[in-house]
Amino acid sequence: MSPKVLLTGSTGFIGAAVLRELFDKDYTVRAAIRSESKSEYIKAKHPEAVANGQLSFIIVPDITAPGAFDEAVKGVDYVLHVASPFVMNVEDNEKDLLIPAREGTLGVLRSIQTNAKDTVKQVVITASFASVFDEPVYNLTGDKVYDESVWCKNTWEEALVNPPGYAYATSKLVAEKAAWDFAESEKPNFTITVLNPPFVFGPMYQDVTASTINTSNKIIQDLNKSLENPDPTHNFIEVDVRDLAYAHVAALGNPKAQNQRIIVSPGHFSYGSIIEICKKFKAEGETYAKGPDDSAELLKKENAIGGANLSKVKDVFPDLKFHCYKDTIVDTVRQITELEAAA
């Protein structure tokens, strides 16, 4: 029998890609969903998994409620905690972002420790490069190089009085630190792996329309529409959601991934390079899409160098062949265009 995985966040952008990867690697999946209605789209997308018993569901209405995952964690070998609290309009940074992020993560770990400490082998948590990066603007400038030893310096107290964007980054930080503090104090039998992706782009496998595109891909949507660069100096790192999904699954049972935090990214992106790819795709269509990769040249023009040490991800996942940057953007733009045409 294939290993059984509890997956949270399966209806979201990253979670839907992880679910696809799990099926590709023949795992059996128990998907935690907020309501029964959330299962319909997943069933329609993966009919074979439903037919062969590879997919089941468990309803967890509120991932921050005490004991929310007590039943969900029973009888599984691994837990992939991808979900994070979903808030449309932030009214209170502490109640809407900080507490839910921390308690959602701790809730999963506590449920395992109480109900499945002898069966769950490993927990993989989707965190963020936001808990590493500590500048007020997401722009890799200057001489500082970020790696897994670096921690964001935001504080809970500062997050209470700053805009929601600051509080969101802080929520990722406090949730991750809570996980490592739990590991230190509770000494669980299971290992923990934390993945710290930066901006995540790429095809969307969740239930999505042109008006509900996830935040990172909306950057591409907006740039493709305006073809105007809001910040020519912009320089940051990205990852294709397909590669991030691969890393989640490749971490399972991987000794190099155990009790590690890992920045998952192949390198840089810039607004200017996205616009150049969009322009070329608009002008040349599939001829450009299937042509040679010119990502390096596009990024070179934007001085997208330095800023992050990405050697660890290559060591932990040597078989991960990152999608080329051009393909990531083209595949995303192609889908966005189709969604807009159908709207």
Phi, psi and omega in degrees: 000138181289153179301147181254133185239132168271123180244123172260153178076025185292344180266358181268178183301306181286316183300321180294324177289323177295319179301316178300318180292322178299316179293323180297330180262014172066032172276153170267134190238132166253113183264123176276123181232160184281331180207161181302323182298333180293342183281338189298315181295318180296317179299319181293327180282333185229061183297325181294320179296323177293315184296322183265010176077017182278348184229131172221168184232152170221135184271124175232093187298324183222108185289349180264354180290141178304131179074015184302328185254013184304316180278325185298327186276349183289131173081014177249156180269326183222155174234126173252106183262093182261335186294149170219152183304137184257117182231119179287310183233114181280120178253331182221112184303321183288309184287326185269335186235303189293305182295313180300320181296314180293311185289329177298317179289313180296327181299317178297313183295319179294319180297321178295314183298327182274324191242347185211031186294338181262358182243322179285126183267328189202145174239126175252125184247131175275106177257224183197152171297344177298335178274000175255308185290138184228034175255155182291337180237137181285081180210120181276097181234167178078193187264352184291134178247127182265134171218189187291349178276350184267140178236141173302143184260008176302151177238157178304315183297319179293326181294335181291333187245004179256169179299162182304327179300318177295316181294325178298312178300320180293324179297323177295321179295309184292327178293316180293316179298324178298322179296314181290325176295321177299314180299321181290318185276324186266342181047058184292160176289331181276154176265162179237136172235130178244125176259133185242076180285149174273226175294130182251117179247177173121178183302147182255124181253357177278173175289111189217150173233176181298336182262358181238023179297139183298161191303314183291316179292338177294333174301314179294318179302314182292318180292323178294331181279316185271327186053031177238134185272115181285342182204094181298343181269358186297135182205113180213186181245156185220172172208144175284135183301330178293324179284324176295319177298317177303315182297320178303313185283323179292341178287335185295121180074008182269112183303326181290341182267348186291130178057041180233151166254139189222121173283119183256102181194145174268343183157206195269163167216164175213157177300319182298319181290325176298316180297319180297318178294318178299316180298314181296320181291322176297321185279323188247347177059223185293339175299317177288318183302323183264003181276184182300151179280122179246026183303313184300318180293320179296316181288327179300323179296335182264006181058037182278080181226159174068182171101330182214134176267112186251027184284331186294317182298326179288329179285318183287323182238071185296338181268001179282111178261098184300140172298143176292149186303317179302314181296321178303311183291316181298314180298324179289314180297320179302313181291318179300318179299318179295319179294321179292323179293329182275349184291000000 
